[in-house]
Amino acid sequence: MGHVLITKNELLVKKDGKKKYRRARKLTVLTHLRDGVEIAEGVTLRDLFRIVSQYKLLKIFISQYSWCRALEEFHAQAEEPMRDEEKDKLEYLEIYWHASVHKWNNETSFDVSVGFHGIGKPERPEDAGPDGKCNYSVSYSPMYELADLPLKLNTDLKIWGPWEGKPPQKVIFEGKKDYCLLDILDAIYWDISFMGGPQDNSEFIEEMKGRVDDIKAGVAKAIPAEEVFKELGMEVPERKEGEYKVVLSPEVVAQFGLNPDDFEGIDMSEENDGLDDDFSS
């Protein structure tokens, strides 16, 4: 085993017990995927993309392992100029651990995965965490919006206990967990290619915007989440006065294996007074 240091321009490696780093070789770069990793201060997503581009074997491996077949397209998009000067909500990009215990059909399972998201200013004060920041999904973002943001590793590990039907979900373990190079690369490339390539991401965002506009205009109907919970035999979460109401589109209901026609739904055009207080999926 060894250690990897990601700098602004290079992928540096060293073996355990050695003091000096050397540049990772093109023919043996894959042998370092399981090595522990550190990201130097100020390294951005564009820096990482440029480093990966230097290694043909690494590009081939990640494009297959992380299902990122459009890897070259994402790299090219990161080199495009910023198109929206107001995109200053995010302060940095974070690699983080997500771990939880699940109970289903009297069986208990444990799951741990590496995630990738953005950290920045909350749009509403009530969304801020203890540090005053908020987590943002970046799964469908154009790469030029993320390219100049620094990458950081969050080694905190919290294991969440089984969901008991209502918040708060309990943390049953807290500790630290380091990353290997493969953890970082897989988290980033798998997340950005969740829908496919950059064009697929753009089309998905436009489709979602259209659906939201249809709901706000009263053209589309939504199904109360409470009805879905009841149909699934699940406990309906309590909603206090003033809290957000969740509505689900028929497409989402279908993903639960239910028939949207079994629900009467809600005509959002009749609820314009509270429209801005609704979440929809």
Backbone torsions as a table, in degrees:
resi	resn	phi	psi	omega
1	MET	NA	158.4	-179.6
2	GLY	-146.9	-157.5	-178.4
3	HIS	-140.0	142.5	-179.1
4	VAL	-117.8	135.8	175.0
5	LEU	-120.1	119.2	177.1
6	ILE	-92.4	115.0	179.2
7	THR	-104.9	-174.5	-179.4
8	LYS	-64.0	-30.2	-172.4
9	ASN	-125.7	-13.9	-171.5
10	GLU	-140.9	160.4	171.0
11	LEU	-106.5	107.6	-176.1
12	LEU	-102.3	142.4	-178.2
13	VAL	-135.4	154.5	172.8
14	LYS	-152.3	151.5	177.9
15	LYS	-83.0	157.0	177.3
16	ASP	-56.8	135.4	178.9
17	GLY	90.3	-14.8	179.1
18	LYS	-88.2	149.4	-178.4
19	LYS	-94.8	-29.7	-173.6
20	LYS	-102.0	143.2	173.0
21	TYR	-89.5	154.9	170.4
22	ARG	-136.6	161.3	-179.0
23	ARG	-70.3	135.6	178.8
24	ALA	-62.8	134.1	-178.5
25	ARG	-81.1	147.9	-175.8
26	LYS	-65.0	-34.5	-175.9
27	LEU	-84.2	-16.5	-177.2
28	THR	-121.3	12.4	-175.9
29	VAL	-60.2	-32.8	-178.3
30	LEU	-66.8	-20.0	-179.9
31	THR	-72.4	-10.0	-177.9
32	HIS	-102.2	4.1	-176.4
33	LEU	-62.3	-30.1	-179.3
34	ARG	-94.9	3.1	178.3
35	ASP	-75.4	150.1	174.3
36	GLY	-60.8	152.5	-172.7
37	VAL	-135.3	151.5	175.6
38	GLU	-138.8	143.4	178.3
39	ILE	-109.9	123.1	179.8
40	ALA	-65.0	153.0	-179.5
41	GLU	-59.3	132.2	174.6
42	GLY	89.8	-2.0	178.0
43	VAL	-69.5	128.4	-177.9
44	THR	-102.2	172.6	177.5
45	LEU	-63.0	-38.9	178.0
46	ARG	-61.9	-40.2	177.5
47	ASP	-58.5	-45.6	179.9
48	LEU	-63.3	-44.0	178.5
49	PHE	-58.6	-43.1	-178.8
50	ARG	-66.0	-36.1	177.9
51	ILE	-67.1	-47.3	179.3
52	VAL	-59.3	-36.2	-178.9
53	SER	-62.6	-20.2	-179.5
54	GLN	-76.9	-12.5	-173.0
55	TYR	-120.2	102.8	-177.8
56	LYS	-60.7	-44.0	-179.7
57	LEU	-62.9	-39.9	-179.2
58	LEU	-66.5	-40.8	178.1
59	LYS	-62.3	-43.9	180.0
60	ILE	-63.0	-45.1	-177.9
61	PHE	-63.3	-50.3	-177.1
62	ILE	-65.4	-37.2	-179.8
63	SER	-62.1	-29.1	179.0
64	GLN	-91.2	-49.1	-175.7
65	TYR	-62.6	-42.3	-177.0
66	SER	-98.7	10.1	179.4
67	TRP	57.5	31.3	-179.3
68	CYS	-102.1	73.9	-176.9
69	ARG	-69.6	-21.1	-178.9
70	ALA	-98.4	30.9	-176.2
71	LEU	-52.6	-48.0	-178.9
72	GLU	-62.5	-35.8	179.8
73	GLU	-67.2	-39.8	177.1
74	PHE	-65.2	-41.3	178.0
75	HIS	-60.5	-43.4	-179.7
76	ALA	-65.8	-39.4	-179.8
77	GLN	-64.6	-33.1	179.4
78	ALA	-66.6	-20.8	179.4
79	GLU	-87.9	-6.8	179.1
80	GLU	-74.3	152.0	179.8
81	PRO	-68.6	151.7	176.8
82	MET	-62.2	135.2	-175.5
83	ARG	-108.8	-7.6	-178.2
84	ASP	-137.4	103.2	-175.8
85	GLU	-68.3	-13.1	-177.5
86	GLU	-88.8	0.9	-178.6
87	LYS	-79.4	66.6	-178.1
88	ASP	-113.4	16.1	-177.3
89	LYS	-68.4	-37.8	-177.7
90	LEU	-87.0	141.2	178.1
91	GLU	-104.6	-33.3	177.1
92	TYR	-162.4	169.2	177.9
93	LEU	-107.1	141.9	-172.2
94	GLU	-129.0	136.8	168.6
95	ILE	-95.8	130.7	-175.1
96	TYR	-143.5	161.2	176.8
97	TRP	-95.1	141.3	171.5
98	HIS	-128.9	120.8	-177.8
99	ALA	-137.1	139.2	-179.4
100	SER	-155.9	158.4	176.0
101	VAL	-106.3	134.4	-178.1
102	HIS	-120.8	145.6	172.5
103	LYS	-123.4	124.8	-178.8
104	TRP	-147.3	124.3	-179.2
105	ASN	54.4	44.5	177.2
106	ASN	66.2	14.8	175.6
107	GLU	-113.8	142.0	-179.5
108	THR	-110.3	132.3	178.8
109	SER	-132.4	159.3	-179.2
110	PHE	-123.7	137.4	-177.9
111	ASP	-134.6	132.9	174.1
112	VAL	-134.7	133.6	-178.6
113	SER	-144.4	165.7	178.3
114	VAL	-104.7	131.2	-179.0
115	GLY	-114.2	166.8	-179.4
116	PHE	-139.3	121.7	178.6
117	HIS	-151.6	178.2	178.3
118	GLY	-103.5	152.3	176.7
119	ILE	-121.2	131.7	-179.2
120	GLY	-166.5	-162.3	-176.8
121	LYS	-76.9	134.8	177.3
122	PRO	-74.0	147.1	177.6
123	GLU	-74.1	-27.1	177.9
124	ARG	-127.6	140.1	-178.8
125	PRO	-55.8	-34.0	-177.2
126	GLU	-71.0	-13.3	178.9
127	ASP	-88.1	-6.2	-176.9
128	ALA	-72.6	141.7	175.4
129	GLY	-84.4	-173.0	-179.7
130	PRO	-57.7	-28.2	-179.9
131	ASP	-92.4	5.4	179.7
132	GLY	81.6	4.1	-178.6
133	LYS	-106.1	173.7	-179.6
134	CYS	-139.6	146.4	177.6
135	ASN	-88.1	137.7	178.9
136	TYR	-129.5	134.4	172.8
137	SER	-70.1	139.5	177.5
138	VAL	-121.4	16.2	-171.1
139	SER	-56.7	-34.6	-174.6
140	TYR	-114.1	15.3	-177.0
141	SER	-77.3	143.5	171.9
142	PRO	-62.8	142.6	-175.5
143	MET	-65.3	-28.6	179.8
144	TYR	-66.7	-20.2	176.3
145	GLU	-78.3	-22.0	-176.1
146	LEU	-106.3	-16.3	-167.2
147	ALA	-56.7	-37.5	-175.1
148	ASP	-91.4	3.0	-179.8
149	LEU	-83.6	136.6	179.2
150	PRO	-70.5	150.0	177.5
151	LEU	-98.6	135.2	178.9
152	LYS	-134.5	150.7	177.9
153	LEU	-103.8	130.4	174.2
154	ASN	-107.1	107.3	-176.2
155	THR	-87.3	0.9	177.2
156	ASP	-66.1	135.6	177.5
157	LEU	-125.0	118.4	174.2
158	LYS	-117.1	129.3	176.1
159	ILE	-103.0	118.7	-178.5
160	TRP	-89.2	137.2	178.6
161	GLY	-73.7	174.0	-179.0
162	PRO	-59.0	144.7	176.9
163	TRP	-67.7	127.6	-175.6
164	GLU	-105.2	15.2	174.6
165	GLY	100.8	-20.8	177.8
166	LYS	-154.4	151.2	-178.8
167	PRO	-71.5	161.3	1.0
168	PRO	-86.5	148.7	174.6
169	GLN	-78.7	135.4	-172.0
170	LYS	-84.2	141.6	172.1
171	VAL	-91.7	121.8	-176.3
172	ILE	-103.0	-7.2	176.7
173	PHE	-157.7	139.7	173.5
174	GLU	-133.3	135.2	179.6
175	GLY	-166.9	-158.1	179.2
176	LYS	-124.5	148.0	177.2
177	LYS	-147.4	126.1	180.0
178	ASP	-81.2	171.6	-178.7
179	TYR	-116.3	157.0	167.6
180	CYS	-108.5	168.9	-177.5
181	LEU	-58.8	-39.1	-179.6
182	LEU	-63.2	-37.0	177.9
183	ASP	-55.1	-48.1	-176.0
184	ILE	-66.5	-50.2	-177.2
185	LEU	-63.7	-42.9	-179.0
186	ASP	-65.1	-43.0	-179.4
187	ALA	-59.1	-44.7	-176.8
188	ILE	-71.3	-53.8	-173.1
189	TYR	-71.3	-32.5	177.2
190	TRP	-68.7	-40.0	-177.4
191	ASP	-67.9	-46.7	-174.8
192	ILE	-70.8	-20.8	-177.7
193	SER	-105.5	21.0	-175.6
194	PHE	-56.7	-37.8	-178.8
195	MET	-97.8	-7.2	-176.4
196	GLY	130.4	-126.3	179.8
197	GLY	-101.8	-177.5	-180.0
198	PRO	-54.5	-39.9	179.9
199	GLN	-66.3	-39.0	177.3
200	ASP	-63.3	-41.3	178.2
201	ASN	-61.7	-43.5	-179.4
202	SER	-63.2	-43.2	179.9
203	GLU	-65.8	-37.3	179.1
204	PHE	-64.6	-45.1	179.7
205	ILE	-61.5	-43.1	179.6
206	GLU	-63.6	-38.6	178.6
207	GLU	-64.5	-43.1	179.9
208	MET	-65.3	-39.8	177.7
209	LYS	-61.7	-40.6	179.1
210	GLY	-63.6	-39.8	-179.9
211	ARG	-66.9	-40.3	178.1
212	VAL	-63.4	-42.7	178.8
213	ASP	-62.2	-38.3	179.5
214	ASP	-65.0	-40.2	179.5
215	ILE	-67.0	-44.2	-179.6
216	LYS	-64.9	-32.4	-179.3
217	ALA	-83.3	-6.5	179.6
218	GLY	82.4	8.5	-179.9
219	VAL	-75.0	-40.3	-178.9
220	ALA	-102.3	151.9	177.3
221	LYS	-105.9	150.5	178.5
222	ALA	-122.9	158.0	-176.1
223	ILE	-110.1	128.1	-179.4
224	PRO	-58.6	133.1	180.0
225	ALA	-60.7	-31.8	179.6
226	GLU	-57.3	-38.3	179.9
227	GLU	-66.6	-37.2	179.0
228	VAL	-66.5	-44.8	178.7
229	PHE	-57.8	-43.9	-179.0
230	LYS	-64.2	-42.4	-179.4
231	GLU	-63.5	-33.0	179.2
232	LEU	-83.2	-4.0	-179.0
233	GLY	76.5	21.0	-178.4
234	MET	-99.5	153.8	177.7
235	GLU	-67.8	130.7	-179.8
236	VAL	-77.7	121.7	179.2
237	PRO	-58.7	140.0	178.5
238	GLU	-71.7	138.4	178.0
239	ARG	-124.2	117.4	-179.6
240	LYS	-83.7	160.5	-179.9
241	GLU	-58.0	130.4	178.8
242	GLY	94.5	-12.7	178.9
243	GLU	-80.6	165.5	-177.9
244	TYR	-70.1	144.4	174.8
245	LYS	-100.7	138.0	-179.0
246	VAL	-108.4	129.0	175.3
247	VAL	-123.6	148.1	-176.5
248	LEU	-117.6	139.7	176.5
249	SER	-74.5	157.6	178.3
250	PRO	-55.9	-33.6	179.4
251	GLU	-63.5	-39.2	178.8
252	VAL	-68.7	-41.9	178.7
253	VAL	-58.6	-40.0	179.9
254	ALA	-62.3	-29.8	179.3
255	GLN	-66.9	-21.4	176.4
256	PHE	-82.3	0.0	-178.4
257	GLY	81.5	17.5	-178.9
258	LEU	-104.3	161.6	179.1
259	ASN	-96.4	114.6	-179.2
260	PRO	-56.6	-26.8	-179.2
261	ASP	-68.5	-15.2	178.8
262	ASP	-77.9	-7.4	-178.5
263	PHE	-112.4	141.4	179.3
264	GLU	-71.8	-33.8	178.8
265	GLY	80.3	178.4	-180.0
266	ILE	-127.3	130.3	174.4
267	ASP	-86.0	106.0	-173.9
268	MET	-65.1	-19.4	179.9
269	SER	-67.0	-19.1	-180.0
270	GLU	-90.0	-0.8	-176.5
271	GLU	-125.5	37.5	-175.8
272	ASN	-61.1	-28.2	-178.3
273	ASP	-62.2	-32.1	-177.5
274	GLY	-113.2	17.9	-172.5
275	LEU	-62.7	-40.3	-177.5
276	ASP	-69.7	-11.9	-178.7
277	ASP	-99.0	13.2	-177.6
278	ASP	-108.3	142.4	168.4
279	PHE	-99.8	145.8	173.6
280	SER	-140.0	150.7	-179.7
281	SER	-119.8	NA	NA
